[in-house]
Amino acid sequence: MIEAHGLTKSYGERSAPVRVLDGIGLQVPRAGVFALLGPNGAGKTTTVRILATLTTADSGTARVAGYDVVADRHRVRRAISLTGQFAAVDETQTGEENLRMTARLTGLSRTRARQRAEELLARFDLTDAGRRQVRTYSGGMRRRLDLAAGLVGSPEPGVFFLDEPTTGLDPRSRRELWTVVRDLADRGATVLLTTQYLEEADQLADRIAVLDGGRIVAEGSPETLKARVPGHRLDLVLTGKAAYLRLAAQAVHHSPGTLTLGLPTDGTAAHVRALLDEIDPHRTDVDRFSVHSASLDDVFLALTGATTEPTEAPTHV
């Protein structure tokens, strides 16, 4: 449903351009959720903008829903829906008015626009709030309305580009939106999702591509990617900088700000004890430790070189 080969894109002065994309290639099958992960500045949004015909690549080719994003730009736009990082709805109008206005702009008659608005309000569980001004909506409700607006004129199942759609949402609203995204995929839609929430990609994506420095550095199912890192990791908080530097070469995860190092382990008590005895025989270098299972956080850190704190709840010992 989405196919790209050799996409490159640079910004800035010609004398010193900054290359954002360096030969991106994607193959996204029909139906399901494909997640694009990467640190800030990796090129995720630029990739989406090229595929959604909002900007052109310096080189390379891309097709969406069977159409070339340059030669068949207008056909691509009829087949896609794009939701950015912030909801693009009019807060002074009601939810119903937003959808009816969007429907009229796509060419539907007044009668059909009203019917389409009612259909989408019901589908996205917004019927009771349909006659309220959007300014009274919660963040999650606004995002659902934004997705509904994208469906007004786009033929389903279609292609959905969701560029960090849960940015700024509370945990409950995020999970509500996850349900909507999975429903879209279950109905046959093709969803390309960019996100900074690794748990989100793990929960939603059938397939994930990790983007770093303008290149795809890994691709596969969440399970396949997690298999690329050790099954468990022993995180050590060191007592001082000297101990941190001495042990850093053995670690697969580094967080100098908190003097934390992560070492691979099989997770058994025997192996954890052996590691602690080996690296800190005098029991003076390790302040505390925790063990946790491999997650997409570990994949992200291992493949991109990013430094973050573990997001899941580890088992403290």
C-alpha positions in Angstrom: 0.0 0.0 0.0 3.0 2.3 0.6 6.2 1.8 -1.3 9.3 4.0 -1.2 12.8 3.6 -2.6 15.9 5.7 -2.0 14.2 8.8 -0.6 16.6 11.6 0.3 15.9 15.1 1.6 18.1 17.9 2.7 17.4 21.3 4.2 19.4 24.5 4.8 21.8 26.5 2.7 23.1 24.9 -0.5 26.7 25.5 0.7 26.0 23.5 3.9 22.9 21.4 3.5 21.6 19.2 6.4 20.6 15.8 5.1 17.4 14.6 6.9 16.7 11.5 4.8 19.6 9.4 3.4 18.1 6.8 1.1 14.9 5.7 3.0 13.1 2.6 1.7 9.7 1.3 2.9 7.4 -1.5 2.0 4.1 -1.2 3.9 1.5 -4.0 3.2 -2.2 -3.4 2.8 -4.1 -3.3 6.1 -2.6 -3.2 9.6 -0.4 -0.7 11.5 3.2 0.1 10.5 5.1 2.2 13.1 8.1 4.4 12.3 10.2 4.9 15.4 13.2 7.2 15.9 14.7 9.9 18.0 13.8 13.6 17.4 15.3 14.8 14.1 15.6 11.3 12.7 13.4 12.1 9.7 10.0 10.6 10.7 7.9 13.7 10.0 9.8 14.5 6.8 9.1 10.9 5.6 5.4 11.4 6.3 5.3 14.7 4.6 6.8 13.3 1.4 4.4 10.3 1.4 1.4 12.6 2.0 2.5 14.9 -0.9 3.2 17.9 1.4 6.8 18.1 0.3 8.9 16.5 -2.4 12.0 14.4 -2.0 15.3 15.5 -3.5 15.6 12.0 -5.0 14.0 8.6 -4.9 10.4 7.5 -5.6 7.3 6.7 -3.6 3.9 5.3 -4.3 0.9 5.4 -2.0 -2.3 3.3 -2.8 -0.7 2.5 -6.1 -0.2 6.2 -7.2 3.1 8.1 -7.6 3.3 10.8 -4.9 4.6 13.3 -7.5 3.0 12.4 -10.8 -0.4 11.4 -9.3 -0.4 13.8 -6.3 -4.2 14.5 -6.5 -5.1 10.8 -6.6 -2.9 10.2 -3.6 -4.6 12.9 -1.7 -8.0 11.4 -2.4 -6.8 8.0 -0.9 -5.2 9.2 2.3 -5.9 10.9 5.6 -3.3 12.8 7.5 -3.4 13.5 11.3 -0.5 15.7 12.6 0.8 16.2 16.1 -2.0 18.7 17.0 -5.7 18.4 16.3 -6.8 20.5 13.3 -10.3 21.3 14.4 -12.2 24.5 14.9 -12.7 25.0 18.6 -15.5 27.6 18.1 -17.7 25.1 16.3 -19.4 22.0 17.6 -18.1 18.6 16.7 -21.0 18.1 14.3 -20.4 21.4 12.6 -16.7 20.6 12.1 -17.6 17.3 10.4 -20.4 18.9 8.3 -18.1 21.7 7.2 -15.3 19.2 6.2 -17.9 17.1 4.3 -19.1 20.2 2.4 -15.5 21.1 1.5 -15.1 17.6 0.0 -18.1 18.2 -2.2 -20.9 16.3 -0.4 -24.4 17.7 -0.5 -26.0 19.3 2.6 -28.1 16.2 3.2 -25.2 13.8 2.7 -22.8 16.0 4.8 -25.3 15.8 7.7 -25.6 12.1 7.4 -21.9 11.6 7.2 -21.3 13.7 10.3 -23.9 11.6 12.2 -22.3 8.4 11.1 -18.8 9.5 12.2 -19.9 10.9 15.5 -21.5 7.6 16.3 -18.5 5.6 15.2 -16.0 7.6 17.3 -18.3 7.7 20.3 -18.9 11.4 20.1 -22.7 11.5 19.5 -23.5 12.9 23.0 -20.8 15.6 22.6 -21.7 16.3 18.9 -23.6 19.6 19.6 -21.0 21.0 22.1 -18.3 23.4 21.1 -15.0 21.6 20.6 -13.3 23.9 23.1 -15.1 21.9 25.8 -13.7 18.6 24.6 -10.9 16.7 26.3 -7.7 16.1 24.5 -8.7 12.6 23.6 -12.1 13.7 22.3 -10.4 16.3 20.0 -8.1 13.7 18.6 -11.0 11.3 17.9 -12.8 14.2 16.2 -9.7 15.0 14.2 -9.5 11.4 13.0 -13.2 11.4 12.2 -12.7 14.5 10.1 -10.0 12.7 8.1 -12.5 10.0 7.3 -15.2 12.3 5.9 -14.0 12.4 2.3 -11.4 9.6 2.2 -12.6 6.4 0.8 -12.3 3.5 3.3 -10.3 1.5 4.0 -7.7 4.0 2.6 -4.3 5.0 4.0 -3.9 6.9 7.3 -0.8 8.8 8.3 -0.7 9.5 12.0 2.2 11.7 13.0 2.6 11.3 16.7 -1.1 11.4 17.2 -1.1 10.9 21.0 1.3 13.8 21.8 0.2 15.6 24.9 -2.6 13.1 25.8 -3.0 11.6 29.3 -2.7 7.8 29.6 -6.4 7.2 29.5 -6.9 9.3 26.4 -3.9 7.6 24.7 -5.4 4.2 25.3 -8.8 5.3 24.0 -7.1 6.5 20.8 -5.3 3.1 20.5 -8.6 1.4 20.4 -9.7 3.7 17.5 -6.4 3.0 15.6 -6.8 -0.7 16.0 -10.4 -0.5 14.8 -9.2 1.3 11.7 -6.7 -1.4 11.0 -9.2 -4.2 11.7 -11.6 -2.6 9.1 -8.8 -2.9 6.5 -7.1 0.5 6.7 -3.4 0.9 6.3 -2.0 3.0 9.1 1.5 4.5 9.1 2.2 5.7 12.7 5.1 7.7 14.0 5.4 7.9 17.7 7.8 8.7 20.5 6.0 6.2 22.8 7.6 2.9 22.4 4.9 1.1 24.4 2.5 2.5 21.8 4.3 0.9 18.9 4.6 -2.3 20.8 0.8 -2.4 21.5 -0.3 -1.3 18.0 2.1 -2.1 15.3 2.2 -5.2 13.2 5.6 -4.1 11.9 8.1 -1.5 13.0 10.9 0.4 11.2 13.5 2.1 13.3 14.8 5.4 11.8 18.1 7.0 12.9 20.2 9.6 11.2 18.0 9.6 8.1 18.3 5.8 7.5 16.3 2.7 8.4 18.5 0.8 10.8 16.2 -2.1 11.6 12.8 -3.4 10.6 10.5 -6.2 11.7 7.7 -7.2 14.0 7.9 -6.1 17.7 8.8 -9.6 18.7 11.6 -9.8 16.1 13.1 -6.5 17.1 13.0 -7.4 20.8 14.8 -10.6 20.0 17.8 -8.6 18.8 18.7 -7.5 22.3 19.4 -9.6 25.4 16.3 -11.2 27.0 16.9 -9.4 30.3 19.1 -6.5 31.4 20.7 -5.8 34.8 20.8 -2.1 35.4 23.4 -0.9 37.9 23.5 2.5 39.6 27.2 3.1 40.4 28.5 4.9 43.4 30.8 7.2 41.5 32.1 8.4 38.1 35.3 6.3 38.4 33.3 3.1 38.8 31.0 4.1 35.9 33.9 4.7 33.5 35.6 1.5 34.5 32.6 -0.6 33.8 31.2 1.3 30.8 32.8 -0.9 28.1 30.9 -4.0 29.3 27.5 -2.3 29.2 24.8 -2.3 26.5 23.0 0.7 28.0 24.6 3.9 29.2 23.1 6.8 31.2 26.0 9.0 32.5 23.7 11.5 34.1 22.4 9.0 36.6 25.6 6.8 36.6 23.5 3.9 35.3 24.8 1.1 33.2 22.9 -1.9 31.8 24.5 -5.3 31.3 22.9 -8.3 29.5 21.8 -11.2 31.7 19.6 -14.3 31.4 17.5 -13.0 34.4 18.2 -15.9 36.7 19.2 -15.2 40.3 22.4 -17.3 39.8 23.5 -15.2 36.8 22.7 -11.9 38.5 24.7 -12.9 41.6 27.6 -14.0 39.4 27.6 -10.7 37.5 27.6 -8.6 40.7 30.4 -10.6 42.2 32.4 -10.3 39.0 32.1 -6.6 38.5 32.0 -5.5 42.1 33.9 -8.1 44.2 34.5 -5.6 47.0 30.9 -4.4 47.0 31.9 -0.8 46.8 31.0 0.2 43.2 27.3 -0.7 42.9 24.8 1.4 44.9 21.7 -0.5 43.7 20.5 -2.6 40.8 17.3 -3.7 39.0 16.4 -6.4 36.5 13.9 -6.0 33.7 12.9 -7.9 30.5 13.8 -6.7 27.0 11.4 -4.1 25.6 11.2 -1.8 22.6 13.0 0.8 24.8 16.1 -1.5 24.7 15.8 -2.0 20.9 15.5 1.8 20.5 18.5 2.5 22.7 20.7 -0.3 21.1 19.9 0.7 17.5 19.8 4.5 17.8 22.4 5.3 20.4 19.8 7.4 22.3 20.0 7.7 26.1 16.8 7.5 28.1 15.7 6.0 31.4 13.8 2.7 31.4 10.1 3.3 31.1 8.7 0.0 32.3 8.5 -0.9 35.9 11.6 -3.0 36.7 11.9 -5.6 39.3 13.9 -4.0 42.1 16.1 -6.1 44.3 
